[in-house]
Amino acid sequence: MLKRVALVSKRLALALPLLLAAAVLPASAAVKASDVIGRAIDGFVRPAYASLDEHAAGLTKAMHQLCETPSGQDLEAARAAFSGTVEAWSVAEIIAFGPIKENNRLERMLYWPDRKSIGLRQVQATLASKDPSATDPVQLAQKSVAMQGLGALEYVLYGDGAETLAGRDEPYRCAYGEAVAGNVETMAGEVRDAWQKPDGFASLWANPGPKNPLYRDGNEAVTELVGVFINELDMIRDVRLKGFLGAKPDADKPKQAIYWRSRNTAASLAGNLSGIDQLFQASKLGDALPANAQWMAESIHIQLGNGVTTAKSIPGPIDKALADPALRDKFEHFALITSSLSTLIGTRMTAEFGLTAGFSSLDGD
């Protein structure tokens, strides 16, 4: 399983010194690292995970309704709730450190990539054996991470045999799906609550200091934030997009795309970039740039918006999109946008802040 985001200690070990004053960004004495982080938490992290929790609660209700009164209409309602939850998660998942990393929540929420189909086989085996313990969210939470998150629920709702959910012939499949949805809701609520705690992780991140066990100074706190932009752009392009988009059309692998069954591939990519844009705007990190580099902040915002628009304009099943030269070109354009952003943020902006260019938590284990 790819470990996208390393701990601060590992990031610093990767030669990433921030040449900042103890807790002050270089452009202005009025721009403090703690203020930037505080805005990121209040303006993006907390609302994003609250939105995820709200969507997850709606998903659980939709699954319960489907199991109570199975019908084609209720199945479509559950699928719509699933897609809404995927979109909310795609925005929030860029904050892949802190509470979401505790108790394997990140992997439990989304086990991906599943290159050897280990998770798929486990879900299929569970549906075949009708293991009663997998229909209890509490017991399910103790099982394999691949059986209890969005990937598992996608297969329940869209995989082979999913049409049986519209009738009463396969109640087990629905019961298992409802348990998965309940588990997702539980995790979303736990992470939302953890970010809200006045003495929790948010306080540690926003109040760096010599006695802080995670962030000893503003350098380390801001490194965590900037790392989100760099690492997530790398992940979106090199892992998510290039996982299915080949160098040439005959090298495309549509069934390697995330959420391909539910047709949420492009929507997920759009959500990821939207999350990065929302975080960048909320933190006002661009305000810390010198006057002669302020253009970078606006350019970053514009390019992120262009990436979101491009991804959202790719409709339908991923295999059909890749087979259409005009739509496939949009994926290529999306890749170019993320590459441009990686250069702008990972090289030019980080240079203004004194970071060594090119770090990524995708390097190494």
C-alpha positions in Angstrom: 0.0 0.0 0.0 1.5 3.3 -1.0 2.3 5.6 1.9 1.6 9.0 0.5 2.5 11.2 3.4 5.4 10.8 5.7 5.9 12.2 9.2 7.5 15.5 9.6 10.7 13.9 10.9 11.0 11.9 7.7 10.3 15.0 5.6 13.1 16.9 7.4 15.4 13.9 6.8 14.7 14.3 3.1 16.7 17.5 3.1 13.9 20.0 3.3 15.0 22.8 5.6 12.7 25.8 5.6 14.9 28.9 5.9 12.3 30.8 7.9 12.5 32.7 11.1 11.4 30.7 14.0 7.7 31.1 13.3 7.6 33.8 10.6 7.4 33.4 6.8 10.0 35.6 5.0 7.8 37.9 3.0 6.3 39.8 5.9 6.8 40.0 9.6 3.0 40.1 9.8 2.6 36.7 8.3 3.1 34.1 10.9 3.3 30.4 10.3 0.8 29.7 13.1 -1.7 32.1 11.5 -1.3 30.3 8.1 -1.8 26.9 9.7 -4.8 28.2 11.8 -6.5 29.5 8.6 -5.8 26.2 6.9 -7.4 24.2 9.7 -10.5 26.5 10.2 -11.0 27.4 6.6 -10.4 24.0 5.0 -9.6 21.0 7.1 -12.5 21.2 9.6 -15.1 22.0 7.0 -13.9 19.3 4.6 -14.0 16.6 7.1 -17.4 17.9 8.4 -18.7 17.7 4.9 -17.4 14.1 4.5 -19.2 13.1 7.8 -22.4 14.7 6.6 -22.2 12.8 3.2 -21.3 9.6 5.0 -24.3 9.8 7.3 -26.5 10.3 4.2 -24.9 7.3 2.6 -25.7 5.1 5.6 -29.3 6.3 5.6 -29.6 5.6 1.8 -28.1 2.1 2.3 -30.5 1.4 5.1 -33.4 2.5 3.0 -32.3 0.3 0.2 -32.1 -2.7 2.5 -35.5 -2.0 4.0 -37.4 -1.4 0.8 -35.2 -2.6 -2.1 -36.1 -1.1 -5.5 -34.5 0.3 -8.5 -35.2 3.8 -7.3 -33.6 3.2 -3.9 -30.6 1.6 -5.5 -30.1 4.7 -7.6 -30.5 6.8 -4.5 -27.8 4.8 -2.7 -25.5 5.1 -5.7 -26.0 8.9 -5.8 -25.2 9.1 -2.1 -22.1 7.0 -2.7 -20.9 9.4 -5.5 -21.5 12.3 -3.2 -19.4 10.7 -0.5 -16.7 9.9 -2.9 -16.6 13.6 -4.0 -16.5 14.8 -0.4 -13.7 12.3 0.4 -11.7 13.3 -2.7 -11.6 16.9 -1.3 -10.8 15.9 2.2 -8.3 13.1 1.5 -5.5 15.5 0.6 -5.1 16.0 4.4 -3.7 12.5 4.7 -2.0 13.1 8.1 -3.1 13.6 11.6 -6.3 11.9 12.8 -7.0 10.1 9.5 -3.7 8.2 9.9 -4.6 6.9 13.3 -6.0 3.3 13.6 -5.3 2.7 9.9 -8.2 5.0 9.0 -6.7 6.2 5.8 -6.3 2.7 4.4 -9.6 1.6 5.9 -11.4 4.5 4.2 -9.9 3.7 0.8 -7.8 0.7 0.1 -6.2 1.8 -3.2 -4.4 1.0 -5.4 -5.2 -2.7 -5.2 -2.8 -3.8 -7.9 -3.0 -7.5 -7.1 -6.8 -7.4 -6.5 -6.3 -8.6 -3.0 -9.1 -6.4 -1.7 -11.4 -7.3 -4.6 -11.0 -11.0 -3.9 -11.7 -10.5 -0.2 -14.9 -8.6 -0.9 -16.0 -11.2 -3.4 -15.3 -14.0 -0.9 -17.3 -12.3 1.8 -20.3 -11.9 -0.5 -20.0 -15.6 -1.5 -19.6 -16.9 2.0 -22.1 -14.6 3.5 -20.0 -14.1 6.7 -22.5 -12.7 9.2 -19.8 -10.9 11.1 -19.2 -8.7 8.1 -22.7 -7.2 8.4 -21.9 -5.7 11.8 -20.0 -2.4 11.5 -18.2 -3.0 14.8 -16.9 -6.4 13.8 -16.2 -5.3 10.2 -13.9 -2.5 11.5 -11.6 -5.3 12.9 -11.3 -7.1 9.6 -9.1 -6.5 6.6 -8.8 -2.8 5.6 -9.8 -3.7 2.1 -13.2 -5.0 3.2 -14.5 -1.9 5.0 -14.2 1.2 2.9 -15.3 3.0 -0.3 -13.7 0.5 -2.6 -15.6 -2.4 -1.0 -18.8 -0.4 -1.1 -18.3 0.5 -4.7 -18.1 -3.2 -5.6 -21.3 -3.9 -3.6 -23.2 -1.1 -5.5 -21.7 -1.5 -8.9 -19.8 -4.8 -9.2 -21.0 -8.2 -10.6 -24.4 -9.0 -9.2 -25.2 -5.4 -8.0 -28.5 -5.4 -9.8 -29.8 -7.9 -7.2 -29.9 -5.0 -4.7 -33.0 -3.8 -6.4 -34.9 -6.9 -5.2 -35.1 -9.1 -2.1 -33.2 -12.1 -3.5 -29.8 -11.2 -2.0 -30.4 -9.5 1.3 -26.8 -10.3 2.5 -25.2 -8.1 -0.1 -27.2 -5.1 1.0 -26.6 -5.8 4.7 -22.9 -6.0 4.1 -23.0 -2.7 2.1 -24.9 -1.1 4.9 -22.3 -2.2 7.4 -19.5 -0.8 5.2 -21.4 2.5 4.9 -21.8 2.6 8.7 -18.1 2.0 9.1 -17.2 4.8 6.7 -19.6 7.1 8.7 -18.0 6.1 12.0 -14.5 6.9 10.7 -15.6 10.2 9.2 -17.2 11.2 12.5 -14.1 10.2 14.5 -11.8 12.3 12.2 -14.2 15.3 12.3 -14.3 15.2 16.1 -10.6 14.7 16.4 -9.9 17.9 14.3 -12.4 19.8 16.5 -10.7 19.0 19.8 -9.2 22.1 21.4 -6.2 20.1 22.7 -5.9 17.7 19.8 -3.9 17.4 16.7 -5.1 20.8 15.3 -3.6 22.5 18.4 -0.3 20.8 17.9 -0.1 21.8 14.2 -1.2 25.4 14.8 1.0 26.0 17.8 4.6 24.8 17.1 7.2 25.2 19.7 10.1 23.5 21.5 7.8 21.5 23.7 5.6 20.4 20.9 6.2 16.7 20.2 5.3 17.0 16.5 6.2 20.5 15.3 9.2 22.1 17.1 8.9 25.4 15.2 7.1 27.2 12.4 9.4 25.6 9.9 8.1 22.2 10.5 4.5 23.3 10.7 4.6 25.1 7.3 6.6 22.2 5.8 3.6 20.0 6.6 1.3 22.3 4.8 3.5 22.9 1.7 4.1 19.1 1.6 0.3 18.6 1.1 0.4 20.6 -2.2 3.6 18.9 -3.5 2.8 15.4 -2.4 -0.8 15.4 -3.5 -0.1 16.8 -6.9 2.5 14.0 -7.4 0.0 11.4 -6.2 -2.8 12.7 -8.4 -0.7 12.7 -11.5 1.8 9.9 -11.0 -0.3 7.4 -9.1 -4.0 8.1 -9.9 -3.8 9.4 -13.4 -0.9 7.6 -14.8 -2.1 4.4 -13.2 -4.6 4.1 -16.1 -3.4 6.7 -18.7 -0.7 5.2 -20.8 2.0 6.9 -22.8 -0.1 5.9 -25.8 -3.7 4.9 -26.2 -2.8 1.2 -26.6 -1.2 1.3 -23.2 -4.2 2.6 -21.4 -5.6 0.5 -18.5 -9.1 1.7 -17.8 -9.8 -1.0 -15.2 -6.8 0.3 -13.2 -8.6 3.6 -12.7 -9.9 4.5 -9.3 -13.7 4.3 -9.0 -14.0 3.0 -12.6 -17.0 0.9 -11.8 -19.0 3.9 -10.4 -17.8 6.3 -13.1 -16.3 8.5 -10.5 -12.7 8.6 -11.8 -12.8 12.1 -13.3 -15.0 13.4 -10.5 -12.4 12.1 -7.9 -9.5 13.8 -9.7 -11.5 17.0 -9.8 -12.2 16.7 -6.1 -8.6 16.3 -5.3 -7.5 19.4 -7.2 -10.5 21.3 -5.8 -9.3 20.4 -2.3 -5.8 21.6 -3.0 -7.2 24.9 -4.3 -9.5 25.4 -1.3 -6.7 24.7 1.1 -4.3 27.1 -0.7 -6.9 29.8 -0.7 -8.0 29.2 2.9 -4.4 29.3 4.3 -3.5 32.4 2.4 0.0 31.0 2.0 0.3 33.1 -1.1 0.2 36.3 1.0 3.6 35.3 2.4 5.2 35.6 -1.0 7.4 38.6 -1.7 5.7 41.4 -3.7 7.6 40.4 -6.9 6.3 36.8 -6.6 2.7 37.4 -5.7 1.7 36.5 -9.3 2.5 32.9 -8.3 -0.5 32.7 -6.0 -3.0 33.8 -8.6 -1.4 31.5 -11.2 -1.7 28.6 -8.9 -5.3 29.3 -8.2 -6.1 29.7 -11.9 -4.4 26.5 -12.9 -6.0 24.5 -10.2 -9.4 25.8 -11.3 -8.5 24.9 -14.9 -7.7 21.4 -13.8 -10.9 21.0 -11.9 -12.9 22.2 -15.0 -11.0 19.9 -17.3 -11.6 16.8 -15.1 -15.3 17.7 -14.7 -15.8 17.9 -18.4 -14.9 14.2 -18.9 -18.2 12.3 -18.7 -19.2 8.7 -18.7 -17.4 5.4 -18.2 -13.6 5.7 -18.2 -13.1 3.1 -20.9 -15.3 5.1 -23.3 -13.6 8.3 -22.4 -10.2 6.9 -23.1 -11.5 5.5 -26.5 -12.6 9.0 -27.5 -9.5 11.0 -28.7 -11.0 14.3 -27.7 -11.8 13.1 -24.2 -8.5 11.3 -23.8 -6.8 14.6 -24.8 -8.5 16.1 -21.7 -6.7 13.6 -19.5 -3.5 14.5 -21.2 -4.2 18.2 -20.6 -5.0 17.5 -17.0 -1.6 15.8 -16.6 0.1 18.9 -18.1 -1.7 21.1 -15.7 -0.6 19.1 -12.7 3.0 19.0 -14.0 2.9 22.8 -14.4 1.6 23.1 -10.9 4.3 20.8 -9.5 6.9 23.1 -11.0 5.2 26.3 -9.9 4.7 25.1 -6.3 7.4 22.4 -5.8 10.2 24.5 -7.4 9.4 28.2 -7.7 7.2 28.8 -4.7 9.3 26.6 -2.4 12.4 28.5 -3.6 10.8 31.7 -2.4 10.3 30.1 1.0 13.7 28.5 1.1 12.7 24.9 0.6 14.8 22.4 -1.3 12.9 21.7 -4.5 11.8 18.2 -5.5 10.9 16.6 -2.2 8.1 14.1 -2.1 6.8 11.6 0.3 6.3 9.3 -2.7 10.0 8.8 -2.6 11.1 5.8 -0.6 8.8 3.6 1.6 
